[in-house]
Amino acid sequence: MSVDHTDASTSGRHDAPAAAAAVRTYPVAPGVRLNVRSGPGTGYGIVRVLSEGASVPIFCQTPGTSVSGPYGTSKLWDNINNGEFVSDAYVYTGRDGYVASRCS
């Protein structure tokens, strides 16, 4: 089953820029192959599919299409790479709402 969602982790490198050190990784829901889309919504094209057991960085978050998943229904989308978004309803962040800055 392919679905939309994201995750992030803290950089362990001491020479990484301060902004990179603040990025965390989060696990995608168990048993899910998650669609990664080119924008924050189900109307955007799928650019790749994450494997089961994946974790993703969350660089920023933005509102988009409402999606229901293992972690509830959410309009929040996680930016996991340049031009790559997953629905927050499929990423375990430990809380409802923003865990990263808003995308500009």
C-alpha positions in Angstrom: 0.0 0.0 0.0 1.4 3.4 -1.0 0.6 6.4 1.1 1.7 9.9 1.7 3.9 10.9 4.8 7.5 12.0 6.2 10.4 11.9 8.9 13.7 13.6 10.2 16.9 13.1 12.4 19.6 15.1 14.1 22.9 15.3 12.4 25.7 13.6 14.3 28.5 15.5 12.5 30.2 18.3 14.6 31.3 20.2 11.5 27.7 20.4 10.0 26.1 23.9 9.7 23.9 24.9 12.7 20.7 24.6 10.5 21.5 21.1 9.5 22.1 20.1 13.1 18.5 21.2 14.0 17.0 18.7 11.5 15.6 15.5 13.0 14.4 12.3 11.3 11.1 10.7 12.0 9.8 7.2 11.2 7.2 6.5 8.6 4.2 4.4 9.8 5.1 0.7 10.1 4.3 -1.4 7.0 3.8 1.6 4.8 5.4 2.3 1.4 4.9 6.1 1.4 4.4 8.2 -1.8 6.7 11.2 -2.0 5.1 14.0 -4.0 6.4 17.1 -5.7 4.2 19.4 -3.7 2.0 19.5 -0.5 -1.0 17.6 -1.8 -2.3 14.4 -3.4 -2.8 16.4 -6.7 1.0 16.7 -7.1 2.9 14.0 -8.9 4.7 11.1 -7.2 8.4 11.5 -7.5 9.4 8.4 -5.6 8.1 5.8 -3.0 9.7 5.3 0.3 10.4 1.7 1.4 8.8 0.1 4.5 10.7 1.1 7.6 11.9 4.4 6.2 12.7 7.5 8.3 12.6 11.0 6.9 14.1 14.4 7.8 11.6 17.2 8.1 13.2 20.5 6.9 9.9 22.5 7.0 6.2 21.9 7.0 3.3 23.5 5.1 -0.5 23.1 4.8 -1.9 21.2 1.8 -4.5 18.5 0.9 -6.1 16.8 3.9 -5.0 13.1 4.2 -6.2 10.4 6.7 -3.5 8.0 7.8 -2.3 5.9 10.7 -1.6 9.0 12.8 -4.9 10.7 12.1 -6.2 13.2 9.6 -3.9 16.1 8.7 -3.6 18.9 6.2 0.1 19.2 7.3 2.8 18.2 4.7 6.4 17.6 5.6 9.2 18.7 3.2 11.8 15.9 3.3 14.0 17.1 0.4 14.1 19.8 -2.2 10.7 19.5 -4.0 9.7 16.4 -2.0 6.7 16.3 0.4 4.9 13.6 2.4 1.7 13.7 4.4 2.3 14.2 8.1 -0.6 11.7 8.7 2.0 8.9 7.9 5.0 10.2 9.8 5.3 9.6 13.6 6.4 13.0 15.0 4.9 12.4 18.5 2.6 15.4 18.3 -0.2 17.0 16.3 0.9 20.1 14.5 4.2 21.6 13.5 7.5 20.1 14.7 9.6 22.1 12.2 9.4 25.6 10.8 6.9 26.6 8.2 8.0 26.4 4.6 8.4 29.8 3.0 
